[in-house]
């Protein structure tokens, strides 16, 4: 079987589309209690100590505008969405490809090495977590940022114990799509980490991972069939937009309410 190393050379030429800068928030490294001791949601148990290094995370969810520009360069003809709104309906695989494109566009090293063979159904990814390029957050990075990092006030939702001021969910979204940043941010200045659009993470989903998670910079299981996504959506009930809730989907599949935001490792 022949493998094709996708260096993403087709992204070597930076497009002439006008691009908005990805606004990033610095999350200082630290230790926090990840997960919960919920009797209802066993996959977010047990609560356990995690220590993370410093990283940057996007202040807003990834925009459809950037995704549309990526699709034009990459030759993908099926972008779904509206200008000014978060991208949705994107697979995990396409999200990591877009991360590499964004890194090239903005002058950073690529975080992902991708082996791709569409005919054989091969899509293998390794991540260089020391790279300064854009990548998906690990599940631990996502939760720490959603909690507000070292500025956390230990809210139940990202930015509040009452979600109406910080999250679009089934009780207040009124059947409409919403742009990222319309409501209040969390303690770290990040918007929409509860509700609105769910967000892909790097990790393979493992229902029992928290029982054997590494304490320092955990990156999820080494193998799996599905990838984690977090945050809940505008159509979810209140209980499903709590910071600790975990969801998953096959990396080749997409969902009308699932998008992503990027992170970058802090260089020293």
Buried (B, 14 or more C-beta within 10 A) or exposed (E): EEEEEBEBEEBEEEEEEEBEEBEBBEBBBBEBBBBBEBEEBEBBBBEBEBBBBBBBBBBBBBBBBBBBBBBEBBEBEEBBBEEEBBBBBBBBBBBBBBBBBBBBBBEBBBBBBBEBBEEEEEBEBEBBEEBBBBBBBBBBBBBBBBBBBBEBEEBBBBBBEEBBEBBBBBEBBEEEBBBBBEBEBBBBBBBBBBBBBBBBBBBBBBEEBBEEBEEEBBBBBEEBEBBBBBBBBBBBEBEBBBBBBBBBBBBEEBBEBBBBBBBBBBEE
